[in-house]
């Protein structure tokens, strides 16, 4: 039988820059059979909307035709933003015959100045015309909102035109309309008056035009709280255009302290009662121009603003600066409705349609929404009649998401047990290891989680690909295949992994993995997985798995038989077409595209799609008959070499069935017949031979559907082993005695007592490290009644533990333990064959921590059992949970290119710096970070402070470059050296009163570097290059007094003068001519000590 896929039928090509081949879907309509190919970056460089191509299977061209859906997929009732929406990222079949659905999860809608990304999907007709588009998470732009702008028009506001410009820009950023946002403006000085009401204008253009013509009111007083009270009472009246249920917002703009601040508490309290959200804007121009302290004004405006004040309070330095905050203010006003006063995003960035799956039991589509709820993600259940968007709490507990961005909905599918359809969703970033969740919908229409499985490696993207498999094709899901394409092996290669999970009534159980790529290459095995409805005609469904990075990024696919986990066929893309890249990035194998009754496989690559035909299969059946059917060694009817021997005839028949069923002619076949085939040694004489005097016969035949038979004569050898004609056996029994009284019924009473080891803290968390990973328990088993036969202690333990060993009892009672790692269980046989009455056995069970599974607790459950009847089982159990934390065991060290710095008085100090060399000598240092123990530290934050400048004086160093990704953008070359001339300034400074340079005596800037995926015994280096400012040391002043020094092992010398600094502490006075040198050395040591501290 041969089922090696395939011959290559077609290779379709389109621009790779469009990501053609990202998705592929087999499709048929009355016109023929097609491949649908997603191209999510189709378009121009700045506008890659995405699209779908159709490729005709029987067509003559190797090209495909773009469907041009990108401009038709839209929602007419909102402001569409189709730019870069990634249409074609998702392709799936629908319940309607001959239609399909595609989604653009990055489709956006514009609300005011805000852009939301709810995603969009569209069904496409059999003739490739777009039908209705839908966006289940479509946003209502802010909801109805009534805004009153309370504007200070007193004399101190000057000039007025910038205020008008601010009003116009703010209004441009609001979604103004009768059903959305309405605005009124009240201007005040001594008294407030309306410029216009909420219902005065209906369009944005008309209200902007009105605002542009507002003159300044003028006045000698600023009665801010009287104006706020006026706005509260008058602006939000129905007669003035206010709408019931609309959010009330007030924006107060003023440049001075109010003359009626006594009204503040009462006025602001009433605004709070009426739930009026208030923005306060303090214009500081008048105060700054007249050198008035702004503290009281800022405090007053902050008291007007709603809380938190950092969101609702603004201050600007002048009237002209109002324009700069107009956009930000508009966004914050808009977000009052959009996210609940600036809270977390809900469905605004949900990207519905990132994945999709058509369910079977009802006309419902599952849509993944990875961006929902701050990237926790969710699943949307969509029907043409309604969309069910589940709240964040629906999956919050099972995800245990703490702003980890689980991306639930990255993949979706269903499982069926014959009566119930279970929904399955992948969350590849849940807890960083990934998770698969199985749920149903309860009677209240909300998800009920049945089970979940987590991945076992951080960053593996476990759950990013899901594929259900009905192995025996009985309509019941047997296996769920889960891809973890970024799984990294011990060689630090992204080989990928595919997990097999069995499925029973919604419960998933681990059944091992599929093995494919070599461990020495990156492969991303499991990036795509597709079920195939039986390639090899064995009655079982099969599986195809893509590994697009294998074979140096050319790509490989693997074919597995449904009844086996081992590799069936490996197909290298480079063997099919040397130009292929990322072959296997997408797969579909649902249909027979050439009508030969065998499913065909379609494979996406980078800019190409390959259509593979499955080869025809011949299943050959062989049977053998014998005449006579028993050998009579006393009947010798045949003659061989002149001797009479026993003989018989054997008839061997062959027939074949073919797939496809279309006749393809006979198949050539060579067969071997071997007598006594079970003989292991070639030196053993066979009991029979053919007419060729050999025990083996070989023949070539051609087999078809009609049975073909051959008959051969077999001769029995003269000397055969006919002595063992009768086998006799005798079976008898001797019973064992039980010492359990006259009734011989053993009733035991076991007592189990478990204590934590002495090294385990009683009230604090246990610190686990590479050298301290032993966890011990003292176990005591006591039998209070009759003999307990086959006594054993069973233990189950959490994933972060391994069974290590036992310490046997001191009385030499035998205790034997065995563990099963897969089930994390341990069985210890105690005192075999029986634990006698009143016997106590104490021993120690030792576990080691599994540092690949970092959990916050270590859990172990114990149970004592025996084959006797237990009269009191309640005291046979013990469970212990120990909180733990882990020692990261990170070691830091440093290296530098300068051990000392020589200051030469002849060095020229540049007055204009054009290059880095004009600054001074280069000082490089490296911070080495080493992971000494932990096998997988996900990320490490390294922070240090750099001394850049003496307080109120001279620069010390300038950061020039670095070769790691750190948060140093504002620190690297801030003076733009080499880009433009820079003139530094230096002044004299006395450092004698400074004990050391630190962040109190020098100006510091923090530098933070995040090191990711640190492997065990791995090193990371933070390399930094700086320049020391020569000009700083040219301006040092000398204090001619005797001082007490403290010297460390760093030497700074001055050419031309001999001096020796001893190791240790130098106390005392320095004589005569060396006094001046010592003082200079002391000052320069202060600078170098800071550099040493900096390097360490």
Residue, then its C-alpha position, 0 to 999 in steps of 0.5 A: x500500500x502506498x499513500x505518499x502524498x503526492x504529486x504537485x499539481x499546481x503552484x500558484x504565485x502572487x506578490x509575497x509582500x502582500x503575504x499571499x498564502x497566509x491562509x488557504x481554503x478549498x472551495x467549490x461552486x457550480x462553476x468549478x473548484x477553487x482555492x481561496x487564498x488570504x493576502x492580508x497585506x494586499x494594497x499599497x505601502x501605506x494602505x494595505x487593506x488586505x484581500x482574498x484571491x481565487x485560484x482556479x484548480x483547472x485553470x491554465x494560469x499559475x496566477x490567481x484573481x483578486x476578489x477586490x473585497x476591501x472596499x466593499x467590506x464596510x459598515x454604512x452607519x459608522x465612519x469606516x477606516x479600512x486602512x491596514x485592516x488585514x482582510x483575508x487574515x481569516x478564512x472559513x466555511x459557513x453553514x450556507x452552501x457554497x459561501x465563505x466568510x473572511x475577516x479583517x480584524x484590524x478594521x477600525x471605526x472612527x469616533x471623533x478623534x478616536x480610532x477603535x478596532x472592533x474588527x469586521x467580517x463579511x460573508x461572500x456569495x458563491x459567485x465571490x460577491x460580498x454579502x452583508x458585512x458585520x462587526x459584533x463589537x461595533x462601538x457606539x461613539x461615546x453615547x449621548x453627551x451634553x457638554x457645557x464649556x464655561x469660559x473666562x472672558x475677563x480682562x486678564x485673558x489676553x490675547x483672545x484669538x488663541x482662546x477662540x482657536x482652542x475652542x475650534x480645535x476642541x470642537x473638531x475633536x468631538x463627535x458632534x451631532x443630535x444623537x451624539x455630542x451637543x455643546x453649549x458655551x457660557x462666557x463669564x467675568x462678573x456675570x455668566x451668559x450663554x453664547x449658545x445652547x446645547x440645541x442651538x446648532x446641529x452640525x459640527x461645521x455650524x457650531x465651529x463657525x459660531x464659536x469662531x465669532x465669539x467676542x471677549x466679554x471683558x470684566x474686572x472680576x472673575x466669579x468662577x463659582x457663580x458661573x459654574x452654578x449658572x451652568x449647572x442650573x441652566x445648561x442642562x435643562x431640557x428646554x436648552x437642549x439637554x437629553x435624558x440619559x446623556x452624560x453631563x460634562x463641564x469644561x471650566x477655563x480660567x486664568x485667575x483665582x475667583x472672587x467668589x471662592x466662598x461658594x466653592x464647596x457648595x457649588x462643587x458638591x451639587x455638581x457631584x450630586x448631579x454627576x457632572x464630570x468636570x474638567x478644569x483648565x488653569x491658564x497661567x499666562x497673566x500670573x507668569x507675566x506679572x510674576x505672581x505665584x501660581x500655587x493658589x490658582x492651581x489648587x483652586x482649579x484642581x478643586x474644581x476638576x473631577x478626580x483623579x485630577x491628573x486626568x481632569x486637570x490641565x494647566x498651560x503657561x499662556x493663552x497660546x498654549x491652549x491649542x496644544x491641549x485641545x486634542x488631548x482634552x477632546x480625547x479625554x472627554x470622548x473616553x468618558x463614555x468609551x471606557x468608563x471614565x478612563x478605565x480599562x478597554x472593553x471591546x473597543x480594541x477587540x479585533x473580532x474575527x482574528x479567528x473563526x469557526x462555523x459550529x455544526x449544531x446551530x447556525x452560529x459562528x465562533x469569532x475570536x476577539x483577542x484584543x477584548x478587555x485589554x488583550x485578555x481576549x474573549x469569544x463572540x458567538x455570532x448569528x445573523x439575529x444576534x451577537x453574544x459578547x461575553x463579559x470579562x468575568x466569563x473567563x477571568x477566573x480560569x485565565x487567572x489573567x493579571x494584565x498578562x494579555x492572554x489573547x483568548x480567541x487566538x484560535x477557536x473550534x468545537x468538539x462533539x461527543x455525539x449529543x453536545x457540542x463543546x466550544x474550545x478557545x485557545x489563549x496562547x499567552x495565558x500565564x505566558x505558557x498558553x491555555x486551552x479552554x473548553x466551555x458550554x453555554x448554560x441556560x442563562x446564555x453564559x459560558x460555563x467552563x468545563x475544563x482547561x489545559x495549560x502549556x508547559x513552556x513560557x512563550x511556546x504559544x500553546x493553544x495558538x492552533x487547534x484541530x479537532x479530529x474524529x479518528x474513526x469517523x463516527x461523528x464523535x470527536x476523539x482527539x484535540x490537537x494543540x499546536x505550540x509552534x514556538x516551543x523551544x527545545x534544549x538546543x534553544x531551537x524553536x522546533x515547535x510541538x503538537x500535543x494530543x489531548x483525548x476528549x471525553x464529555x468535555x474533559x481533556x486528557x494528555x495523550x502525548x505528542x506528535x514527533x516531527x522535526x529534527x531537534x537541531x533546526x528551527x521549525x515551528x512545527x504546529x504552526x498549521x494543523x489540518x484534519x484529512x478525511x482518510x488519505x490511506x484508506x484505512x478507515x481512519x482520519x489523518x492529520x497534516x502538520x506544517x513546519x514552515x521554518x524547517x529546512x532553512x525556512x523553506x518549510x516542511x509538512x508532515x502527514x500522520x496516520x489517524x491510528x498512529x502517532x508515528x511519522x507517516x510521510x515528510x514532504x519538503x517544500x524544497x523538493x517540490x519547488x526550490x523557490x518555496x519559502x515558509x511552505x506549510x504556513x497554512x493548510x486545508x485538506x477538507x475536500x477532493x478537488x480532482x474527483x478521484x474520491x481521495x482528499x487533496x492537500x492545499x499548502x500555503x507558502x510565502x507568496x505561493x500556494x501549492x496544490x497536492x494531489x493524493x496518489x492512488x492507493x492499492x490495498x492488496x489482500x492475500x490468503x493461503x489454503x492447504x490441502x490437506x489441512x493437516x499433515x499425516x506424517x505416516x502417509x508418504x505419497x510423494x517422492x523426493x530424491x528417490x525417497x517417499x515423504x509426506x507432502x501437501x499443496x498450498x494455494x496462495x491467492x491475491x486480490x486488490x481494491x483500488x482508491x480511487x475507484x476508477x480502474x487504473x489497471x493491475x499493480x505489479x507485486x513481488x511476493x515471498x513464501x517462507x516455510x517455518x517462517x517463525x524459525x529464528x536461526x538460519x541454521x535450524x533445518x526447516x520441516x518443509x521445502x518447495x520443489x526447488x529444495x528451498x524453504x523460500x520461494x519468490x515470484x512476481x505477479x500483477x494483481x487486479x480486482x480479480x483474484x489471482x491464485x498460485x498452487x505449490x507443492x510442499x514436501x515434509x522433511x524426513x527428520x522432523x521433531x515428532x517426539x513432543x506429541x503429548x504435554x502433561x501438567x499437574x496443578x495443585x495449590x497450597x493456601x497462605x494462612x492469615x493471622x486474623x483470628x478464627x474468622x480469618x477476616x482482617x480488620x485493620x485501623x491504620x493511622x497516617x501522620x505526616x510532618x514537614x521536614x525541619x528545613x521547611x519554615x513553619x510561618x514563611x515561604x520556603x526559598x527554593x534555589x538550585x542548591x536548596x530544592x529538597x522537600x522532605x516529609x516524615x511519614x508515620x503509619x500505625x496499625x491499631x488493630x489486626x494485620x493490615x496486608x499489603x499496606x501502602x502509602x499513596x501520594x500525589x504531588x503538584x507539577x513543581x515536584x519530582x519524587x527523589x528518594x526515601x530514607x528507610x525506617x531505622x528499625x529496618x522495616x522494608x519500605x519500597x517506593x515507586x513513582x509514575x511521573x506522568x500522573x505525578x503519583x507515588x506508591x510506597x509499600x510498607x512492611x510487606x506482607x503485612x503491618x502487624x497489630x500495634x506496629x508503627x513504621x516511620x520513614x522519610x519521603x524526599x521530593x525535589x523541586x522541578x525548576x521548570x514548573x514555577x508555582x507559588x505552592x507545593x502540594x502533596x496529598x498522602x493516603x494510607x491503604x491496605x487489602x484488609x478491611x479498614x474500620x476507620x478510614x477518616x484518619x488515613x489522609x493527609x494533605x500539605x500545601x507549602x508556599x514557596x518562592x524562588x531564588x533567581x540566583x542571578x550574578x552580576x559582574x563588571x568589566x571596564x577598559x579603564x582601571x585608572x584615568x590620567x589627567x594631563x595638564x597639557x590636554x587641550x580643552x575644546x571650547x567647541x565640541x564637534x566630535x566625541x573625541x573632542x570631549x575626552x577619553x572613551x570609557x567603556x564598561x560591561x555589566x555581565x548578568x549570569x543565570x546560575x541556576x534557574x532553567x528558564x528565567x522569563x525576563x530580568x530587569x537590570x536597573x542602574x543609575x548613571x552619574x551625568x553631572x555634578x549638581x549645579x556644575x560640570x558634566x562628568x560623562x556623556x552616554x555615547x552608545x550601547x549594544x543592547x535594547x535598553x530604555x536609554x533613548x533620552x540618554x544617548x547623545x542628548x547633546x547631538x554631538x557630531x550632528x551639530x557643534x556644541x559649546x560646553x560650559x565649565x566652572x570651578x568646583x571644590x569637591x573637598x566637602x563631598x564624601x562620595x559621588x552619588x545620586x544626592x551629590x550628582x545628577x543621575x539618570x536611570x537606565x533600565x534593560x529588560x533581558x528576556x528568556x535567560x537560559x540556565x548558565x547563560x550570560x547576558x552583557x549590557x555594554x555601554x560606551x561613555x566619554x569623560x569630560x576633560x573640561x570638568x577636571x581643568x576647572x578644579x580648585x585647590x584647597x591648601x589644607x591637610x585633609x583625611x583621605x580614604x583611598x580605594x584600589x584605583x589609581x589616578x596619577x599626574x605625569x611628571x611627578x612621582x607619587x605612591x599611594x599605599x593600599x589601605x587607609x592613609x591617615x595623617x599629614x603629607x609633607x611639603x611639596x607633596x601636599x599639593x599633589x595629594x590634594x589634586x589626587x584626592x579631588x580626582x579620586x572623587x571623580x574616579x570613585x564615582x566611575x568605579x561605583x558606576x562600573x560596579 
